[in-house]
Amino acid sequence: MGLVLASHLALTTVLVERAPVTALGVPLALLALTTAVSAAVPVLLSLQQRVLGERVTQTIWRRLLDSCASADLVTYESHAFLNRLERVRANAVGRPPTVVSGLLALGGSGIGVVAMGGALVAIAPLMLPVLLLGGIPTIVVARRTSVLEFAFARRVTLLGQRRGYLKLLLSYRFTAAELRAFDATTELLRRHAEDDAQYLSLLEEHVRKRRRYAFAGLVASALTLGGALAVVVWLTAAGRLSLPDAGAAAIAARILGGQLSQVFRSFGSLMEASPFLLDLAKFHEDYPPGRSAGTRHDLSTSLVVEEASFTYPGQERPALDGVTVVVPRGQVVALVGENGSGKTTLAKIMAGLYAPEAGRVLWDGSELDGDDRRASCSILFQDFLKYQMSVADNVAISDTTVPIDRGRIESTVERVGIADAVNRLPHGFDTVMGIELEEGADLSGGQWQRLALARALYRDRSLVILDEPSAALDPRAEHELFADVRGVLGGRAAVLISHRYSSVQLADVIYVMEGGRVVEGGTHEELVALGGRYAELYALQAQAYLAPSSSPQRSERNA
Ligand SMILES: Nc1ncnc2c1ncn2[C@@H]1O[C@H](COP(=O)(O)OP(=O)(O)OP(=O)(O)O)[C@@H](O)[C@H]1O
């Protein structure tokens, strides 16, 4: 507004009052001041916008991660959820900062429009409705574009997921060895390039459609500005507008046109973001943040899984089908069976990570919900995590409900037999594992597994589930672990999943699983005497150790 009034004043001074050039001092100073202010405001706004955008991004991510952390494990087994999560992560998370900048721009241009509109109304009121009408096509275009954008995002979600996965495979430290050993990088790079090309072609098609809409919007804006200027010319020619008024009106129309199109563009970007924001809101609604920590219970008599069945989302065959097992207090119960027979699934049900679709899980005779079972158990996973944190944190992360107990961390690490290896590390228990986050160190596969065992034991619960705890251990380490497994367990009940029958035989009870069912149960001696599945698998493994030279392959090779 200041710019227009200053221009008007300058033109009136020179053209109407015919004043000397020196009289232009005040209008020119006013002009310079208003130009400087109008140039400075966007710069300051955009700087402020960065901080505000970061705040909004952080809040959105915090909420999203909160929702993710609160989702059940079984939710993570569903493709539909992972697809939605990817769409939200790839699109919606970036939108709120855009909305903030859109709102700021809308606010700034809105104020400008009101001020400039006021000036224009004072000079040539007819031009205002012409300029406002010109915004309608921009809004229509924005509405269409928002639908188009959302459809595009849906279409490329899966492709985005695959591209992300390939990027991770090709750039992750833990994939580097195998990919190089198999020279698989060439093939993966080819697949990545293929996906990139497909994405690019979809993007080009999408952009072509958007370009058509954008062009229509631009033509509408240009016509509007042209119309407004025509009004100025017409009013001037008809003598209803003086020359200074016409000059100021032309400047006002030009600036107002720009500001109006900024208002409509901001409005359009808000409209474009709206389906993504609704998608994000729906995601939070379906997966609300905040999970119950559950109440910890000690095991006084037994954990009983009774007739439990479970099918993974999207699968037809049940992974568990009417399974019943009993884990008495303080005892070691082993689960054996061929690959895919359902051992890990059963362990996850016991630990409260999955809920059985049929059957019950009884803790000391009462049904405990998943949250409480989770709070009451500890577990060592077959595919345990290697945290890029200090050794001490790698152990203590399993029980964050109590203050970190350095003495207990050290004694647990000692109990699983890797205290010497840890003490040899550059900073002992404070050495950071991994080299990505800082110049840390690393452990061997077996040492990592024992550290993960220490983590499971540090979480001091009366039931611990050990899924393949010795798969990576050397024979001596495995022997030491199982020779004193009850000492290591310190009186806890344990569910031991293992394919090593030599280790399993010390269990108080052994359950044999097959195709999601328990087919045999008893002590080692009872099961061997039964002469069933266990006896067969045990004999197969024992035979391989006791009489290697009699194995058919060896005999053939020796022949
Ligand atoms: N996340 C999953 N989604 C779909 N199916 C799964 C999933 N995890 C396991 N399964 C299926 O459930 C069945 C039981 O798997 P589970 O991991 O419990 O077997 P397991 O006895 O522990 O096998 P292993 O000895 O190889 O560790 C298998 O048929 C497997 O294909």
The ligand as an ORCA input file, in Angstrom:
! r2SCAN-3c Opt
* xyz 0 1
  N       5.979    -62.954      9.667
  C       5.415    -64.010      9.086
  N       4.461    -63.843      8.154
  C       3.889    -64.906      7.563
  N       4.204    -66.179      7.851
  C       5.152    -66.389      8.773
  C       5.802    -65.331      9.433
  N       6.698    -65.842     10.303
  C       6.591    -67.177     10.186
  N       5.676    -67.496      9.281
  C       5.260    -68.853      8.898
  O       4.797    -69.495     10.069
  C       5.280    -70.819     10.152
  C       6.005    -71.044     11.472
  O       7.144    -70.215     11.497
  P       8.085    -70.147     12.785
  O       9.057    -69.043     12.583
  O       7.265    -70.130     14.001
  O       8.830    -71.559     12.660
  P      10.064    -72.127     13.490
  O       9.662    -73.484     13.943
  O      10.499    -71.184     14.529
  O      11.150    -72.239     12.346
  P      12.766    -72.208     12.425
  O      13.212    -73.478     13.042
  O      13.151    -72.153     10.985
  O      13.157    -71.004     13.187
  C       6.138    -71.033      8.914
  O       5.376    -71.744      7.975
  C       6.437    -69.662      8.396
  O       6.474    -69.655      6.991
*
